[in-house]
Amino acid sequence: MAEGSSKGLIRAVDVARDAGTQRAPNGVAYGIYGEPALTPGEIERLVQAIPWVVAGTLTLKEFFFVPLAMNGSRRGAEAETMIATAYTPELADDAICHRNVSLGTKDGVFLSTRLLGDKFAIAFELFINVGHAFVEVAGVPPSFAELCWTQAKDEVRGETSQDAWEGRNQALATKGSVDEKGKTMFLEAAFSDALAIYLLSLSVDFDYSELREREYPLLAPQGLAERLRHVAKLFPPNPGYEFAIKYRRRA
């Protein structure tokens, strides 16, 4: 019996070993452990939504869909990441959306599917991790950076995340000059967000307002549409997926 399993917990490295990985047709490696909130078919559909070009930057990542990944930081900075073998309300109180764990030459991303709950939340958590991983390897495409920076200078309303909002404000805090650290933070966050939202649009039917946060205003729909269309040109959908933006007027 693996260490911790008697308490309903097992080490993440043991989960990775026991669950193993499979590869979606696009080459992305992923594993399923326990009873996640989605079926194997639903999980593969999400993973396969990642375009081939993006998937090619994820060769050192393995994504694991587990019931709960525990928040190790609450047990000390050096605490080993543990995975719940099943969902309980008590364990959920100490879980976190995802945990990154070194698996030797690979980096394992353990997604708490039972904490996130529905397909929309699980998909977005997966895709925002994909977005950040892409930026770490390939950086921000120059054409996308130019588009975003133009929007920022034109004072297009809102942003796509707290990091993007803060980075943009920091970059333009002083009139007549640019804070380069803030600009870099803004462009990296904005691209990661846009890529994640684009992938979400390929795999889940959702309303943009579902991404709303209280701490900052969402990017104006037209501004987001420009970013998403640009990402779609850079990374066309895989066969079987379709990109579309639909505007809906409320009564």
Helices and strands as residue ranges (DSSP letters): G 5-7, E 9-11, H 12-19, E 22-23, E 29-32, H 40-48, H 52-55, E 61-66, E 68-70, G 72-75, E 82-84, H 89-92, E 95-96, E 98-103, E 106-112, H 113-116, H 119-138, H 142-153, H 162-171, H 180-203, G 208-211, H 221-234
